[in-house]
Structure formats: structure tokens, C-alpha cells
Amino acid sequence: MRITVNGKNVDVSDEIRDEAIAKLSKVRRLFDRFIEMDVVFSEETNPRISDPVHCEVVLHAKGKYLRASASGPDPITAIDRAEAKLARQVRKLKTQLVSKPRREAAARQNGQPAYVGEPAHLEAD
């Protein structure tokens, strides 16, 4: 999985970049079919906003995009909050992908007639 960390009108230090990669790569343990992850930091200059650092994470999986954004007083808190939101979305996506084939298999199994000898379509003749 390719992880890119950028700043929008903000310089992202190496320690913040490493921390973001370390924390957000934990999401890969939940589900390993991700292609790339983009992390963008921005900062509000308005003094009335209590959480000026904003972190947005976009995760590209095969055919799916997951997006989580969070704010915090510092970048580490913003990363933690975004990671929690993203982990919830990943768990939900994995549940949907895993349970759909199981539901279909159960429906096929329950929908087929149980027969002994001749198949059901031949018995109707």
C-alpha cells in the first residue's frame, strides 16, 4: 500500500509524517486490499476555532474510496481521530464484503430442493 502525506499550506515535519504512516498503517491490519492512502494536513488561521489542525485521509481500495477527516489541537490528535473514523469504515466495508457471498450461498442452499434420486425439474413431467 502506498501512503502519501502532504500539507495544504502547511509544512509537514518528518516526525509527523512518520507518526501518520505508523498510525494509519494499522488500518491495513483490518483489511489488506488497499491500493493507496492519501493524507492531507491543513491548518485554520482563525483564532476562534479551537481545533485548528485538520487531517483528511482518503483510502483507495479496489472499486471503493473511504474518506475520513478530523480536526484537533495538534496533528497527532487529528491523526488519532481520523484513524478511529477510518477504522470504523473499514470494519463496515469488510463486513459487507465478507457477508454478501455468505448470504448468497445460504440463499442458494436453502432455495435448492432437497431430492433423492431424480432432480426436481424431471419429477414435474
Rosetta silent file (secondary structure, phi, psi, omega in degrees, C-alpha in Angstrom):
SEQUENCE: MRITVNGKNVDVSDEIRDEAIAKLSKVRRLFDRFIEMDVVFSEETNPRISDPVHCEVVLHAKGKYLRASASGPDPITAIDRAEAKLARQVRKLKTQLVSKPRREAAARQNGQPAYVGEPAHLEAD
SCORE:     score description
SCORE:     0.000 S_00000001
   1 L     0.000  134.043 -179.646    0.000    0.000    0.000 S_00000001
   2 E   -96.446  126.722 -179.869    1.342    3.402   -0.961 S_00000001
   3 E  -116.690  124.707  175.786    0.905    6.155    1.651 S_00000001
   4 E  -117.274  134.748  179.705    1.421    9.809    0.754 S_00000001
   5 E  -120.260  121.439 -178.176    1.420   12.542    3.376 S_00000001
   6 E  -129.345  164.360  174.388    1.062   16.142    2.198 S_00000001
   7 E  -122.583  137.486  178.366    0.356   19.525    3.690 S_00000001
   8 E  -101.537  102.875 -175.422   -2.019   22.091    2.271 S_00000001
   9 L    62.500   24.018  179.610   -0.385   25.465    3.017 S_00000001
  10 L  -141.774  139.190  173.244    1.408   23.726    5.915 S_00000001
  11 L   -85.994  128.770  179.578    4.837   22.152    6.165 S_00000001
  12 L   -99.403  119.911 -178.584    4.625   18.595    7.476 S_00000001
  13 L   -73.939  165.106 -178.962    7.647   17.627    9.542 S_00000001
  14 H   -65.788  -35.983 -179.794    9.292   14.232    9.277 S_00000001
  15 H   -68.472  -36.694  176.573    8.171   13.168   12.753 S_00000001
  16 H   -69.381  -39.506  178.054    4.523   13.967   11.953 S_00000001
  17 H   -61.993  -45.519  179.153    4.864   12.159    8.618 S_00000001
  18 H   -65.286  -39.660  179.041    6.309    9.074   10.349 S_00000001
  19 H   -65.230  -41.026  178.993    3.641    9.175   13.052 S_00000001
  20 H   -64.203  -42.993  179.704    0.874    9.420   10.432 S_00000001
  21 H   -65.393  -41.597 -178.963    2.270    6.476    8.482 S_00000001
  22 H   -65.399  -45.703 -176.698    2.665    4.376   11.635 S_00000001
  23 H   -73.091  -39.660 -176.351   -0.828    5.049   12.981 S_00000001
  24 H   -80.440  -17.955  175.790   -2.688    4.834    9.696 S_00000001
  25 L   -75.169  -11.640  174.116   -0.947    1.662    8.592 S_00000001
  26 L   -65.055  -26.516  179.292   -2.733   -0.056   11.492 S_00000001
  27 H   -64.332  -27.994 -179.217   -5.863    0.135    9.371 S_00000001
  28 H   -66.289  -25.793  177.371   -4.221   -2.302    6.976 S_00000001
  29 H   -64.523  -30.729 -179.457   -4.370   -4.986    9.654 S_00000001
  30 H   -72.067  -37.636 -174.975   -8.155   -4.847    9.489 S_00000001
  31 L  -156.305  127.032 -169.342   -8.321   -5.283    5.719 S_00000001
  32 L  -105.199   14.755 -177.017   -5.403   -5.760    3.354 S_00000001
  33 L   -98.384   32.346 -178.107   -6.867   -4.975   -0.080 S_00000001
  34 E   -92.345  145.382 -178.648   -5.962   -1.287   -0.145 S_00000001
  35 E   -96.668  -51.787 -178.972   -4.096    0.283   -3.038 S_00000001
  36 E  -151.664  158.811  178.866   -3.165    3.720   -1.747 S_00000001
  37 E  -134.725  129.766  177.591   -3.786    6.171    1.069 S_00000001
  38 E  -113.809  128.095  179.235   -3.555    9.950    0.826 S_00000001
  39 E  -118.904  126.710 -178.986   -3.204   12.040    3.983 S_00000001
  40 E  -125.713  125.960  175.908   -3.570   15.819    3.767 S_00000001
  41 E  -103.306  141.012  172.569   -2.946   18.212    6.642 S_00000001
  42 E  -142.414  163.526 -177.028   -4.235   21.771    6.698 S_00000001
  43 E  -135.158  133.800  177.092   -4.410   24.443    9.346 S_00000001
  44 L   -84.434  139.647  179.683   -7.057   27.052   10.110 S_00000001
  45 L   -99.129   -6.242  179.402   -5.798   30.532   10.873 S_00000001
  46 L   -70.087  122.507 -177.212   -8.999   31.721   12.535 S_00000001
  47 L   -70.432  -15.038 -179.889   -8.249   32.157   16.270 S_00000001
  48 L   -78.622  -17.349 -179.556  -11.857   31.314   17.242 S_00000001
  49 L   -82.141  123.468 -175.058  -11.530   27.737   16.033 S_00000001
  50 L   -76.607  -28.158  178.965  -10.426   25.546   18.941 S_00000001
  51 L  -114.431   87.467 -171.925   -9.103   22.686   16.765 S_00000001
  52 L   -77.916  -23.765 -176.790   -7.032   24.383   14.051 S_00000001
  53 E   -89.047  127.134 -177.375   -5.225   21.342   12.596 S_00000001
  54 E  -117.010  132.740  179.483   -7.289   19.382   10.085 S_00000001
  55 E  -122.740  125.355  178.068   -6.372   15.903    8.822 S_00000001
  56 E  -120.640  129.868 -178.260   -8.108   14.315    5.851 S_00000001
  57 E  -121.374  126.617  175.886   -7.462   10.694    4.862 S_00000001
  58 E  -118.395  123.162 -176.644   -8.631    9.167    1.579 S_00000001
  59 E  -112.895  123.673 -179.070   -8.219    5.420    1.247 S_00000001
  60 E  -103.997  114.513  172.906   -8.485    3.801   -2.160 S_00000001
  61 E  -107.830  174.001 -177.658   -9.489    0.159   -2.199 S_00000001
  62 L   -64.378  103.425  178.342  -10.393   -1.827   -5.279 S_00000001
  63 L    83.215   -0.321 -177.838  -13.507   -0.046   -6.526 S_00000001
  64 E  -131.873  148.331  171.965  -14.104    1.801   -3.245 S_00000001
  65 E  -125.113  128.278  175.589  -12.983    5.090   -1.731 S_00000001
  66 E  -113.285  136.499 -176.342  -13.139    5.663    2.007 S_00000001
  67 E  -132.773  131.766  176.647  -12.736    9.184    3.355 S_00000001
  68 E  -137.338  136.938  176.798  -12.299   10.349    6.926 S_00000001
  69 E  -135.303  145.765 -178.940  -11.498   13.819    8.171 S_00000001
  70 E  -152.497  158.297  178.055  -10.920   15.110   11.665 S_00000001
  71 E  -122.119  157.477  178.398   -9.605   18.160   13.470 S_00000001
  72 E  -161.371  169.903  179.092   -7.562   18.537   16.598 S_00000001
  73 L   -71.325  -23.619  177.170   -5.432   20.977   18.571 S_00000001
  74 L  -140.214  165.165 -176.321   -2.284   19.298   17.253 S_00000001
  75 H   -62.895  -34.260 -178.086   -1.515   16.979   14.307 S_00000001
  76 H   -65.318  -42.471  177.544   -1.177   13.828   16.425 S_00000001
  77 H   -64.540  -40.443  178.438   -4.677   14.240   17.868 S_00000001
  78 H   -63.609  -38.993  177.518   -6.081   14.897   14.395 S_00000001
  79 H   -64.077  -44.922 -179.447   -4.415   11.706   13.120 S_00000001
  80 H   -60.100  -44.599 -178.810   -5.847    9.677   16.005 S_00000001
  81 H   -66.887  -41.018  178.398   -9.365   10.948   15.408 S_00000001
  82 H   -66.830  -38.032  179.569   -9.191   10.369   11.652 S_00000001
  83 H   -64.848  -38.413  178.341   -7.772    6.877   12.203 S_00000001
  84 H   -64.587  -42.431  178.436  -10.666    5.980   14.510 S_00000001
  85 H   -65.837  -42.012 -178.894  -13.210    7.105   11.919 S_00000001
  86 H   -67.995  -37.553  178.942  -11.415    5.295    9.132 S_00000001
  87 H   -62.671  -39.337  178.309  -11.122    2.070   11.146 S_00000001
  88 H   -63.852  -43.005  179.201  -14.889    2.049   11.669 S_00000001
  89 H   -65.433  -38.100  179.892  -15.496    2.484    7.936 S_00000001
  90 H   -66.578  -42.262  177.871  -13.019   -0.279    7.091 S_00000001
  91 H   -61.483  -39.815  179.180  -14.677   -2.704    9.509 S_00000001
  92 H   -66.308  -42.586  178.317  -18.050   -1.906    7.963 S_00000001
  93 H   -63.230  -43.662 -179.325  -16.712   -2.405    4.428 S_00000001
  94 H   -64.594  -40.049  178.054  -15.096   -5.710    5.334 S_00000001
  95 H   -61.687  -42.117  179.156  -18.305   -6.950    6.956 S_00000001
  96 H   -64.971  -43.561 -177.458  -20.259   -6.107    3.817 S_00000001
  97 H   -69.637  -34.358 -178.019  -17.764   -7.791    1.501 S_00000001
  98 H   -81.049  -39.754 -174.218  -17.463  -10.936    3.598 S_00000001
  99 H   -79.074  -23.805 -179.240  -21.133  -11.432    4.497 S_00000001
 100 H   -62.475  -50.372  177.264  -22.546  -10.869    0.986 S_00000001
 101 H   -62.784  -32.784  178.694  -21.119  -14.099   -0.524 S_00000001
 102 H   -68.217  -40.258  176.720  -22.170  -15.996    2.595 S_00000001
 103 H   -63.691  -42.247  179.848  -25.750  -14.697    2.318 S_00000001
 104 H   -65.197  -39.826  179.276  -25.855  -15.638   -1.364 S_00000001
 105 H   -66.241  -40.035  178.122  -24.511  -19.117   -0.647 S_00000001
 106 H   -65.668  -38.253  178.898  -27.079  -19.644    2.109 S_00000001
 107 H   -66.406  -40.933  177.630  -29.875  -18.499   -0.207 S_00000001
 108 H   -64.750  -39.498 -178.713  -28.734  -20.898   -2.927 S_00000001
 109 H   -68.017  -41.500  179.973  -28.512  -23.712   -0.428 S_00000001
 110 H   -76.378  -27.806 -177.815  -31.968  -23.039    1.028 S_00000001
 111 H   -80.487  -20.955 -179.148  -33.548  -22.382   -2.369 S_00000001
 112 L   -81.078  139.327  179.422  -32.492  -25.659   -3.946 S_00000001
 113 L   -73.688  142.681  174.797  -34.846  -28.583   -3.453 S_00000001
 114 L   -88.089  119.699 -176.126  -33.638  -31.500   -1.440 S_00000001
 115 L  -132.024  159.547  174.993  -34.276  -34.579   -3.566 S_00000001
 116 L  -122.244  122.152  178.237  -33.494  -38.242   -3.602 S_00000001
 117 L    87.637 -105.228 -174.947  -32.870  -39.814   -6.987 S_00000001
 118 L   -75.929  143.371  173.525  -34.425  -37.706   -9.763 S_00000001
 119 L   -65.943  158.503 -175.271  -33.869  -33.905   -9.922 S_00000001
 120 H   -63.495  -35.616 -177.711  -36.909  -31.703   -9.220 S_00000001
 121 H   -72.636  -20.331  176.370  -37.237  -30.450  -12.816 S_00000001
 122 H   -87.201  -25.644  179.448  -37.532  -34.043  -14.083 S_00000001
 123 H   -72.414  -24.340 -178.037  -40.134  -35.057  -11.481 S_00000001
 124 L   -71.494  -21.664 -177.790  -42.612  -32.420  -12.703 S_00000001
 125 L   -70.053    0.000    0.000  -43.022  -34.141  -16.125 S_00000001
